[in-house]
Amino acid sequence: QVQLVESGGGLVQAGGSLRLSCAASGRTFSSYFMGWFRQAPGKEREFVAAIHWSGGITDHADSVKGRFTISRDNAKNTLYLQMNSLKPEDTAVYYCAAGGARYSAYLYRTPEKYDYWGQGTEVTVSS
């Protein structure tokens, strides 16, 4: 069982930066692949980034590639999302999620592959 709590959201101007954190409880955090998703008002939840349980492999959606970076610190049981060059279209509630399979060799972009979710943190980017 993994419990996730996001933080770091807020209001920022276009071009600015934010770093989201996701604190995980449970001793097995380091064995799960992790992901960030976002959901804007009136839209479906969409994939943002994912990271291998080891931290050695990452995947980013094309819409954020080169601007956002996912990382993790397994010693601190924490997942991060560094967001630079923010755009108004990045406005959404951001969720961290933990995969359902331990020590998976793969990363996934579909929400159905993730069993544990945080409550979300809101990011608003003004133009």
N, C-alpha and C positions, 0 to 999 in steps of 0.2 A: 504494500500500500504506500502511495506517495501523495502527500498534500502539497499544493503549490500556492504561493502567494506572490502576486506581481506588485511592483512599485516602480516609481520613476516617471509616470505619465504627467502630463500637464499641458499648459498652453505655451506655444512657442511661435515665433514669427517664421515665415518662409525663409529658408536658407540656414536656419538654426539647427541645433543638435540637442538630442536627448539620449540618455542611456537608461533603458529599462532593465530591471532586475527581477528575477524570479527565484524566491527562496523555497527550497524543497525540504520537507521533513522526511525522515526515514533513512535508514542506512543503505538502501539499495539505489539511491539516486544515481550513482556513478555507473550503474549497469544498464540504464535506459537511454535510448535515443530520445532527444528532446526537440521540440519545435516551437516556433512562434507563429500565431495566426492573428488575423485582424478582421474586424467586422464593422463596416461603415453603416450608418443609418439607411435602412431600406435595401441593403445588399446582403448577399450571402457571405458566410465566413470564408476567408481566403488565406491560402498559404503564404507565409512570409519567408521563413527560413527554418532549416533543420540542422541538427548536429549529431554526429555519431557519438555513441556512449563514451568513446575514448577521447573525443574532442578533436580527433585527427582528420575528420572528413566533414565538410559542410556543404549545404545546398541553399541557394538563395533564389527567390523568385526574380524573374527578369525585371519586374517593375522596381525592385529595390537594389539590384545588383550594382555594386560600385558605390552605393550610398550607405547601406546597412551592413552590419557585421554581427553574426551570431558567435558567441563563445560561451565557454563554461569553465567553472572552477570546481572540480569534483571534491577537492579538499574542503571547500566552503559550502558544498551542496547548493550552488547558485548558478543559474543560467542568466546570460546577459544578451541584450540587443542594443548595440551602438547604432544610433540613427543620426546620420549627417545629411546636410543639404536637404532638409525636410521640405516637402511640398504640401500645399493645401489638400491634395488628393491622398495624402498619407493620414488624414484625419480619420480616426477609427478607435474602437476599443480593441486593445491588444491583449491577447491571451497566450500564456505559455501552456505547454502540454507535454506530457510524458508518454512515450510509446508503451504499448502493451506487452511487448516482448523484450526480455532481458538479453543483453549481449547480441543484439541483432546486428548482422553484417550490413544491413540496408538502411537507407533513409526513405522516408515517405512524405508525400505532399498531401495526402488525403486525411481529413479529420478522423475518419473511421479507424485509422491505424493507431490512434492515440486513446488511451484509456483514462488518463488523469488530466484534469483541467483546472487552471486557476480561475479566479473570479473576474479577472480582467482589470486593466488599467487604461484610462482614457487619455488619448493623445489628440490635441487640437492644434492644427497648424493654420495660423492666420496669414492672409495674403497682404 
